[in-house]
């Protein structure tokens, strides 16, 4: 089969599109014929070796944490899936494997794929969807009636946080550039604001807010200013570096390290099929172009969430 692998850490040039043996599913695994994976920034960090201590991997490594495809074969002790089922998964960060024609995936990472969107586009859901779910509900404890500020609302994770918060009954203020504003308003947000001038303080954004969710990379000083946007007793949750707490005001903070979870992913799929969560795909590329996708991401040229199609 064809797969993209890297045999050493480095730039996008270490990625090779090559012939490899098709995996055989072990106990508790499912062999999936890949329809697509998608690019996530963490893919580039793993390839570069920046996360080698946090996420140990074995070389050669097949990147691609997201998976959408069709069940080809069941390993021993697998129940709940049949050959021919359409499935999605967030693959374990340390093994990944979505950038190939076939992958042996842990059965407990799988969920039935959405029925209302193309199977390939469903590859844009797993990591971003789980990151959004875990940020909104596990870290922030989001509830109906709360005011929520989502900084970086137009991105892959931010877009889903916004939709989950709106669906949960929160009043959402979305912060991002004008090119995302129409889509964000379509999700039912209370208001869309231009990128924050953190020096201006929370009044400029209509705060403070019960929950502040940040997806924008910033300096430690800028992240520290976000604490002022959180109301007394509120919470700041981030996927892009820690926001300091303020114990005197009862403001707590939490930072996300996303994990795979087939049951949570199934909940997200249900919201997609119910029309409560929409997946925004900015571009489709072929798997043979995955090195170019990595290069474009590193140079800031990706237009947004990019789905990578298997041969």
N, C-alpha and C positions, 0 to 999 in steps of 0.2 A: 504494500500500500504506500501511498504518498503521505509524508508528514514534514512539518517544519521542525527542525531541532537546532539547538546550539550545543557545542561540545566544549565550550569555554565561555567565561563571562567576558562581556565587552559591549561594543556599540552594536547597532542593528546589523552591521556587516558580519557578525558571527552567526547569524541565522542562515540555515541551509535548508533548501527544499529538496528532499531526498527520499529514496526508497528504503523502507524499513519493514520488519516483520509485523504482520497483523497480530495484535495482542490476543491472548486467550483468557477469558474471564475465569477468575478464581472463585473460591467460595465467597458468597455474599456480593459478588460483582455481576454486572450486566454489560455485555458487549453492545455498544451503540454505534450504528452507522451514522457518522456525523453529517448533519445538514449544514451547520454553521457554528462558529464560535464568534466572539466579539473581542475587540481590543479594550483593555482597561489599563489605566496608568500603572497599576502594580505590575503588569506584565513587563513593562520596560525596566522597572526597578529590579525585578527578579533577574532579568537577562543581564543587566549591568553588574550584578553582584552586590548591589547596595543593601539587599536584605538577606545576605547569605547566612548571617548569624541568627537572625530572627526566623527565617524560613529555610531550613536546610533542604537542599535538593541533591539528587543524584544526576550526574552528567553521563550521557547526553540527555537533555531535557526538552520536552515538547511543550511550548507555551500554549496558552489558551485556557483560561479558567472557566469561562462560560461554555455551555454545551446545549445544543438543540439537535435532536436527531431521532432515529428510529431503532427500537430494540431489535437486535440481530440474533442474540443468543443469551441464554440465562446460565449463570454459574450455579454451583450447588447451593442449596439452602435459600434460594431467592424465591419469594412469593410476592404477589401483588402486581406483577407485570407479566405481559405476554409478548412473544415475538410479534413484531409489527406495530407495537404501541409507539406513539409519538411522545417523547419525553424531553424534559429540560433538567439541567443540573448546574450547580456551582461545584466544580471539581476541587479536591483538596489542593491547597496552595503548593504544598510540597511535591506533588506528583503531577498535577495538571494533566495536559494531554489533548486539549480541544483542537489544536492545530494539526489535525490528522484526519484521514478518512474513517478511521475506527478508533474507539477508545474503550478501555475496560473501566467502567465507573462503579463506585460503591453504590449498591442498591439504595442505601438509606439517604443518598444525596439526590435521588431522582424524584421528580414529580411529573404527573401528566402534563403535556404541553398545552398551552392555550388553544382552544378550538377556533377562536374568532380572528386570529392573525396568522400570517404565513409562518410556517415552522421555522424557516431561517431567521425571520425577524424576532422570534421568541428567544434567540440567543442573546439578545440585548437585555433580557430581564434578570437572569439569576443573580449575578454579583451585585449589580446596582440595586435591584429590588430588595435583596436580603440586607444590604447595607442600609437602605432607607427604612425598612421595617424595624431592624434592630436599633437604629438610631432613634426613630420616632417613639417606639413603644417600650423597648427595654431600657434605653439610656434616659430618654426624656420623660417616659411615663405619660405620654400625650393623652389628654382627655377632652371631651366635648366642652365647649364654652371657653377654652383657653385662647389667649392671644399668642400667636406664633410668628416669629421672624425667621425666614429661611434665607440665608446669605449664600449666593451662588445657586439660586433656585432654578436656573435654566439648564444646568448640567444633568448628567445621567442620574446621579443619586438625588440631587436636589429636586428634580422634576417629580420623582416618585414620592419623596417626602412631602412635597406640596400637596400632591393628590391624596395621599394617605391622611394628611392632616385635615384637608377639606372634607373628606369622606367621614372622618371621625367627629366632625362638628366643630372644629376649631376655626377661629378667625385668622386667616393667614395673610401676612405681608410678605410678598416675594421680592427679593432684591437681585437684579441682574441687568444686563445691558438691554438696550431697546430692541435688539433683534429677537430677543426671547419674549418680549412683552405680550404680544398677541396670543401666543400659545399659553402663556401663564394665566392670562385673563380667562382664556377658555377653560382652564381647570377650576375656575370659580374662586379665585383668590379675592381678598378684600381690597388690596391695592398692590401695584407693582411700582417699586422704587428703583431709581438708578443706583449703580454701585455706591456703597457707603463712603462718605468722608468720615473716617473714624474719629478724626479730631473734633468733629462737630457735636458729638455726643448723641444720646438716644432721642432727644426731643426732635431732631431733624428727621427721624424715621417714625415718629409717632409713638415711640415707646414710653416707658419700658414694657417688656413683653414677659409673659409667663414662661415662655420657652424660646430660646434662641438656638437655631441650628446653623452651623457654619460648615460650608464646603469649599471655602476659598483659602488657598495657601497665602499666608501672611507672615510678617515678622512677629517675633514674640511681643514686641511693644504694641503692634496693631491688634493681636489676639487679646492682649490684656485690656485694651479699650473696649472690646466687645462685652466684658463683664458688666459695664455700666448700662448696657441695653437690657439686662435681665432684671425683672422686677424682684422685690423682696420675696424670699421664699421660692424663687424660680430656679430654672435649670438651664445650663448651657451645654449643648451636645455638639461634638465636632468630629468630622472625618479628616480634618486637615490641620492637626496640631492642637495642643491643649489650650483651653481658655481658662484663665485662673479663677478660682473660687473666691467668694467673699463671705466668710463665715459670719461676720458681723451682721450681714443682711440675710443670712440663711440661703445664699446663692451657692448651689452646688454645680459641679462640672463633671462631664464624662467624655472620654475619647473612645472612638470605635476601633476595634479590630474585628473585621467581619468574619463570620464563620458560615460554612455550609449547613443547611438545615432543610431537608426535603419536606417536612411538614409545613414549615413557614412558607417555603416556595409554593406549595400547593395552595395555601391561603392567598398568596399573591396572584397566582394563576386564576383563582376564582374571581378576584377583583378585576382582572383584565377581561375575563369573559363576561362579567357583569357590566362592563363599560365604566367602572369606577377608577381604573388605572389605565392610562394610555401610554404605549411605548413609542418613544420618538427615536427613529433611526435616521441619522443624517447621511449615511453613505453605505454602499455595499462594495466590497473588494473581494478578489479571489484569494484563496489560500496561498497561491504561488506569489502573491504580492505582499505577504505578511511582513517580510523584511522592510519593504517600502512603507508599510503602515507604521511600523515602529519608528522608522526614520522621520516620517511626517509628524508623528506625535512628538518626537523629541525636538523638532523644529517649530512646533506650534502650528502646523499646517492642517491638522485634522479638523474637519468642519463640525464635528460632534461625534455622537455615538456611532461607531463604525462596526458593521457586521461583516465577518470574514467568511466567505462561502467555501465549503469543501468541494473538491473535484466531483 
